[in-house]
């Protein structure tokens, strides 16, 4: 018997369905103590109770019928519907750049899962094209579904797969690469690809959406068009993140992947360049450069791939009263690297010092980044900072904590030598540490201030 | 060439379909065309906060009062079955820029779709369940939040979150029962501020206010019944005392069909008094479209029908008709379309003062964003086009006698959409009544609003969990249910309160206040009912802008009873209470210059005045005499002695 006929049902609800020989997708009539209900039996979402049977009424509404209210039920068997988005063959336009779209799953490519009642990554890139046909006006697009995972489930092995796919695509003479990706760890993947794929001849643009593509207001389509424009017509051959610049469907921003950070859980313009300006402002027909220095597109350049990663690296977020036992556990579990996220200029409490020293002696590579997100680590201002450095923690300048984590894993994938690791960590590959912080690199405006309110009202945000 | 006189043709077609106006229509007319109506009544709930976020509900800002504007576009999304909804595609074709105006006090990031929903407002859920139970519905044991897509921009996420709470209820009218199909709880949409060309502006303040939607079966068979049902549901909602009142807090959609027609939804009717005319006219419009279908099918097969079009230039097609002349000057594209076999149909009656041609006008305006006037036809009622001009176009298009022509003009990028719309609407004429939603006008006519979305478009919200509605909650709410509207009506009747007072008492939900006074004080129900239904109503009309705390009426009557003051002074006191809401009753009496005088003392005045009266003129009748004495004693008597009692003392 096909196991799928009772999708998601368990416990009492499953017993009742079996008792009346009713299965998912049947048209059912249910007599209950609360009256008569009829409709199509739907799968039950996994993390809900086992006491209700879900019906889709003819009006399109879904309801749950509590099994204890059921007096009797009967049903008419119907074929299981096929949920499918038409996969259109993508047309070719002579003269337009060739772009490879690599799919990884995530919100930019997702649709509803009846079983869990939640969004699942399910659009293949060609399905994605079917919903954003405008892409063919921008470029000739080739698609490949490399991964189908939620952004939060991405890890080092996925970075390596992607890096190799990029190499393969670049060697095939592609004009640019777009990678669709969930937004939760977009900045981590961006950093990993920056380190793993160097000497880039063409742009590599990571794109996601904050509001899922199953909603008419989704930012997925516009972000994708912007990303395709940046990959096909842009001159910046770096790993970039392309997301909405504002909450309006207006322009997108191109961020250097090593400097971008997701700063809001759901807002459209969640991605911001930290400690620097974005690279460019982008619309469907224009790329307006903000930074004038960048790695220019040059198809004669040969891509260099360093697909290594050691995931025995962890992050420790300092909090007042932190106990050394946490660090002891890290040492005992055989970790090779620690990225500290320190308070203020990069501080941790004195109580930790002995354990820090112990970790250092054990050969664990320790680096300091900031909870403040903006600014530089500076362990010279206060004595405590000097104490920390003396115990083996190396300051990471203005490298973002997540970027430092990725870089340390990547570095340890290549060598265990402390000096070599330090050299790799502190030698920027693409501005993960910058030498200076311009005045307009730190902007967190506060609402309620007259001039800010005026700015918001005048400039559509 | 034999040409059609559009006006004559309009009148003749109106007669041939048997149109009767609302005033003169008989029940048999409605039976003949199969008049059938169902209502969808939307009512805002009186909650502190919105349905899925914690913004305050019910606060509105003026159109230019906003802290920020943002711009969005809506895209159709594929259903699970891989298809697009027709209405969604239509909205996408309009290529509208949607602008939202937000004020920080009334909207948050949820309202503009930048944050997922918060848990449903329990206060709203409870009120909605109370209404569902008052509608005698079957309550579901678990409700799921469902998304209903709207791509017109009225909801920033592109869908309305709604959840079904009850099905299969009923209400009892004077002579029949009307079945209720369902009740759902939903979030209100944004308020449209303007819609011109390719830009539509919304205010986000109303977005997310909790509402219920009550849907009736199409059991309504007469226009006056439409109003009766609408009022009944309104009174029922208000009987809970937990719904919002005032302009825009209750709106209804009317679903109309005629025999052989289709369900047409007239959206957002703001006033119940418009309902009879709207439903009457819509039913006859469908009847007219069926007549047009029949004529057309006799002339040509749908699959063989093909329209032709040509672009006009000012050299070959000169005209004195000002709008086209101007369009030529502005280098707009001017297109003439030939509609084979449509002669006599464009000027065919559809609604009062509206012909079949208007169906094209409205669709072009909505879908192709055409501003008016941007088109004209060969059967123009005002005959503004020169005969030569039309003749030339006909030659150019190789038109036959039985053909009709539409000429339209606009910017180049709107032309292909416009041609598509004209072709679509023409082909729809072969099938009768196209499925659509229509907007209403105060004159009782309607116009195309959008393609009717199908129920397939509904899909579960992915950001929320199902909500259980257990027996305990239902029992708790059942204990507090208000009396039913039909019971209240019967009680008012039993109390001999005149029927013209009922609507006011029911719509303001004053029955419980009347009952409270009647139960606890010693006044007759009829006096109190009439006092509410006439005196209070009058003052409410006079001092519309002053809020009045209704519980003060109980306090007023309790005060009069305690102080042994006659109720005759109540109206004068109430009037002062409207003007001076903060004053206590003694102070109000002072304002009225009231002095407590013993009843006997007043009665003793009667012979004195009567003597004086005699001295002046003894020829007048007893009645005049009584009135004169009453007049002189009135001020002194008011509040001290019942005036009819006084009259008996004068003329025993």
Interface residues (C-beta under 8 A of the other chain):
Chain A: X32 X34 X35 X36 X37 X45 X48 X49 X52 X54 X57 X58 X59 X60 X61 X62 X63 X64 X65 X66 X69 X81 X82 X83 X84 X85 X86 X111 X112 X114 X117 X118 X119 X130 X131 X210 X211 X212 X213 X214 X215 X216 X217 X218 X221 X222 X246 X247 X248 X249 X250 X264 X265 X266 X267 X268 X447 X453 X456 X457 X460 X461
Chain B: X66 X67 X68 X69 X70 X71 X72 X73 X74 X75 X76 X77 X78 X80 X81 X82 X88 X104 X109 X112 X113 X114 X115 X116 X138 X139 X140 X141 X142 X143 X144 X146 X147 X148 X149 X151 X156 X157 X158 X159 X162 X163 X164 X167 X168 X181 X182 X184 X455 X456 X457 X458 X459 X460 X462 X465 X466 X468
